[in-house]
Amino acid sequence: MARRIFVDTEWTAAPWLAHAELMWIGLADEEGGSWFGISAEVAIDPVANPFMSGVFRLIRPEEPRMPRLQLRDAVIDFCGDVQEFWAWIPTLDSFARSSGLGDEARTLFDRCWDIDLQMLCALVQPWPAAWPTTLHDLNAAAAAAGVAIPPRAPNHLHPRVHAEWNRQLFDRIRAAGTL
């Protein structure tokens, strides 16, 4: 059986901006394991970024923050011999709507639709030769399978919760017999 990892990342700014940095990462696997890490190297200014400061409140103060090298090592340990990465990818329309974008939406979507994998690649350097360099789209797979999207918890944007939700959606897709 292929080792699948379900990924969620959050950033300090919109992913298409040059100053966007990895804020946290959540990972889950098919065996029921999950892990998340929070960067100790980013600061969120609630005045400059009220959305991210609100999301960041989901993280309790006692949850550990890690420097990038420690995050990288923990990701490598958790992922192990991964053969597939999966993440929720919005449609172009929902991306444009949620980002408040107009004509530039297509260009920016094309640049960052796989931002979860891009952030992972930027964190894990050098990238392990055996790891995949593509990201599978849970949203598209669910639509193709005709699978209902599971309800989202109030703390859905917490990195561990979101990664586990991704795994739950994948389980529904697999149960539909399309994978």
N, C-alpha and C positions, 0 to 999 in steps of 0.2 A: 504494500500500500504506500502511495506517495505521502510524504510528510508535507502537510499543508499548514501554513502559518497565516493567520488572519491579523491584519495590520490596521492600526489607526494612529494617526499623528495629528498633533495640533502645532500651530506656528504662532510666532509673535506678531505677525502681520499677514496680510493677504499673500498667498504663496507666490504670486507673480511679481511681488516687489523685491527689489534687490536686498533689502534689509530683513527679510523674513528668515527667522531662525527656528530651529526645532525647539519647541517648548516641552513636549512630552511625547512618549510613544507607548502604545498599548499593543500587546501581542497575545494571541490565543492559539492553541493547537487543537486538533481533533480529539486528542486523548482527554480533554477536559482541563488541561493546564492553561494558566494565563500568567502574564507578568506585565508590569508597567514600570516605566522610569520617567522621572521628571528631571529636566536639566537644571543644574545649579548655576548655570552660566547665563541665564536670561532673566531679565527683570521686566515686569509688566507695569506700565504706567497707567493707572486707571483713568487719568484725565485724557491721555492720548489714545487709549484703546479700551473703552468701557466694555465692549463685548468680551474681549479676552480676559479682562480683570474679573468679569462676572463668571466666566467659565472657570477661571483659575480658583474661584471660591469652592469649587467641588473637591479640590484637593485639600485634605486636612493638614494643618501645620505640622503634625508629627510624621507625615509621610515623607520619606527621605528624598532628598535631592542629590543628584550625582553629577560629577564633572563628565564631560563628553567621553573621555577615555573609558571611564567606568561604565557609562551607558553602552558604549560600543561593545565592550567585553561581555556585558550581560545579554545584549541582543544576540551576539554570536553564540553564547552558551545556550540560550533558550531556543534559537532557531535550529541549531545542530545541522543535520543533513537535510535541510529543507529542499523540496523539489518544486513547490508552488507557493506563491504569495497571492493572497486574496484581500480585496478591500472594497468598501462601498464607494462607488464612483457616481456622482450625480449625472443626470442627463444634461445636455447643453442648456436646455430651457430652464431647468431648476437651478443650474449654476449661474446663469445670467440673472435670473430673478433674485436669488438669495444674495448675490454680490452687487446687485444694483447696477449691472452693466448693460450697455446698449450694443452698438455696432462692434465694439472691441471684444465682445464676449467670445466669439468663435476663436479668435487668435489667442486669447488668454487661456481658454479651455484647452485648445490644442497643445499649449505649452505646459499646462500643469494638471491635466486630467489624472495623471498617475503620480501626483505629488507625494503620496504616502511612500511609494517606492523610491522616488527621487530623494526624499529626506532620509530614508533608510540607507540608500547608496552613499549619500554625503556623510552620514555618520560612520558607516562601516567601511573604513579604508585601511588596507586594500580590501576590495570586494572578493570574497571567497570564490575561486574559480568554478566550483561545483554549484554555486547558488544560481537560481534563475535571474534573468534580467528583465523579465516581463511581469506584469501585474494582471491578475484575473479580476473581472468586474462582477461583483456580487449583484449589483443592481440589474445589469443586463441579463445575467444568468437567471435571476428570479423572474424577470419579465418573460424570458423565453420559456421558462418552466410553468408560467402561470401561477406562481407561488405568492401567497399573501405575505406581505411584509409584517414581521412580528412587531408588536407594540414596543415603543421605546420607553424605557424607565425615566423617571424624573431626573436622574443623574446620568443620563445617557452619554453626555459628553465627557464623563470621567474616562480616562484612557483604558482602564481595565474593563469597565462596563461596555464600552463601545466595541472593543475587540471581541468580547464574549458574545455580544449581540451579532457581530459579523459571523461568528461560528454558528450561532443559532440559526441564522438565515441560511447558511450553507447547508446545515442539516436538513432544513425544509426542502431546499433545492434537490439534494441527494435523495431524499425520501420520495420526491416526485418522479424519480427514475430518469432524470435527464442527464445525469453525470455518470 
